[in-house]
Each structure stands twice: as structure tokens, then as C-alpha cells.
Amino acid sequence: MSKSLNARCIRRWEVEFKPFCDSKVNPYWRKRDLRGYIREAALTTAYSMVESMAERNAKVDYDGTTDGWSPEFSAWYDERREQYLKRSA
């Protein structure tokens, strides 16, 4: 997966949560959470974005539409998943 996509997602999550990760504002979230839980959530977001793009691209290549999965498409996509993930990343 692209390092820049990971970095952008991490930065976006840090910017979003930084005001909450202050002990004066919130008794639960701390600065360490920016490096731990929030970083992990950002990487999950980045992976989900790539996976979603790969699935949409494969669906369009399969039958020209992005709506609905069929058992046939699922089998077809399973064979080509890595190819589409590599192309989407």
C-alpha cells in the first residue's frame, strides 16, 4: 500500500483528534493515543479505501456497473483480488 496514502490518513486522523487528546480537555484520550489507537484506525481507514477502490474497479471490469455482488462475481474477484489491490494502491 502507498506510504503517502497511509501518511495522509494518519495526518488527517491526528488533526481531527488532537484537540480531544489533551488531559485538560478530556480525561480519557491522551497524546499517546495519537500514536497508538488513532494511528491504527488511520491505517485501517487507508486499507479500507484501497480495498473499496479495488472492489469497485473489479465490479466495473466484470459487468460495467458498481451495484450488487453475485456469487459468480465473487468467485471471479477472488481469483484476481491481488491484481486489483496492487493496481489500486
ZADONU-458440 format. One record per residue (C-alpha): x, y, z; residue in one letter. Coordinates in pm, 1 decimal. Layout:
N
x, y, z, nunu
X, Y, Z, A
...
//
This chain:
89
x, y, z, nunu
0.0, 0.0, 0.0, M
113.2, 353.9, -70.6, S
313.9, 516.9, 206.6, K
173.8, 855.2, 112.6, S
-185.2, 732.5, 149.4, L
-100.4, 592.7, 492.7, N
70.1, 917.3, 591.1, A
-221.9, 1128.3, 469.1, R
-475.3, 917.9, 661.4, C
-262.5, 926.1, 976.4, I
-222.7, 1302.9, 949.0, R
-595.4, 1353.2, 888.8, R
-688.1, 1145.0, 1195.7, W
-425.3, 1322.7, 1409.1, E
-556.8, 1663.9, 1307.2, V
-912.4, 1551.4, 1379.2, E
-838.0, 1404.8, 1723.7, F
-557.5, 1629.5, 1851.1, K
-795.8, 1872.5, 2027.4, P
-950.4, 1581.3, 2217.2, F
-620.4, 1420.8, 2319.0, C
-540.6, 1677.4, 2584.5, D
-566.1, 1593.0, 2953.2, S
-712.1, 1937.4, 3024.2, K
-999.4, 1875.3, 2784.2, V
-1069.8, 1505.3, 2805.6, N
-995.7, 1265.0, 3091.8, P
-992.6, 958.6, 2862.8, Y
-792.1, 1041.3, 2548.8, W
-420.2, 1114.9, 2586.0, R
-141.7, 1216.2, 2348.2, K
-14.8, 858.4, 2347.7, R
-343.5, 758.2, 2184.0, D
-244.2, 960.5, 1875.6, L
47.9, 721.7, 1828.7, R
-143.0, 409.7, 1922.4, G
-512.9, 362.7, 1871.7, Y
-570.5, 657.7, 1639.0, I
-273.3, 562.4, 1418.4, R
-409.9, 209.9, 1389.9, E
-754.0, 344.8, 1298.9, A
-596.2, 563.4, 1029.7, A
-413.3, 266.6, 876.9, L
-737.9, 68.7, 881.1, T
-906.2, 357.9, 700.2, T
-633.1, 364.9, 434.7, A
-655.3, -10.8, 379.9, Y
-1034.1, 8.9, 358.2, S
-1012.3, 284.9, 97.3, M
-778.5, 76.4, -120.1, V
-991.5, -236.0, -78.0, E
-1308.4, -46.2, -168.8, S
-1148.4, 104.2, -478.5, M
-1022.4, -237.4, -587.4, A
-1367.9, -391.3, -545.5, E
-1536.8, -111.4, -741.4, R
-1281.3, -131.9, -1022.8, N
-1322.3, -508.2, -1044.0, A
-1701.6, -482.4, -1045.5, K
-1692.3, -229.3, -1330.5, V
-1449.9, -450.1, -1525.2, D
-1671.1, -752.8, -1464.3, Y
-2009.9, -622.5, -1578.2, D
-1987.4, -244.5, -1620.0, G
-2177.9, -147.3, -1305.2, T
-2087.5, -95.5, -939.7, T
-2415.5, -227.4, -799.5, D
-2466.5, -569.2, -643.4, G
-2244.2, -870.8, -598.9, W
-2326.6, -1211.5, -737.7, S
-2172.5, -1547.5, -647.6, P
-2016.0, -1554.9, -994.5, E
-1856.0, -1214.3, -945.1, F
-1731.6, -1314.0, -600.9, S
-1555.3, -1619.9, -743.2, A
-1415.7, -1414.1, -1031.3, W
-1289.6, -1142.1, -795.4, Y
-1128.9, -1391.4, -555.3, D
-905.3, -1509.9, -839.1, E
-799.2, -1153.9, -925.0, R
-805.3, -980.9, -585.5, R
-427.7, -928.4, -553.7, E
-405.4, -783.0, -903.7, Q
-677.4, -526.5, -830.0, Y
-534.3, -441.3, -487.7, L
-192.2, -380.1, -639.5, K
-341.1, -160.3, -910.3, R
-549.2, 39.3, -659.0, S
-269.2, 102.8, -410.3, A
//
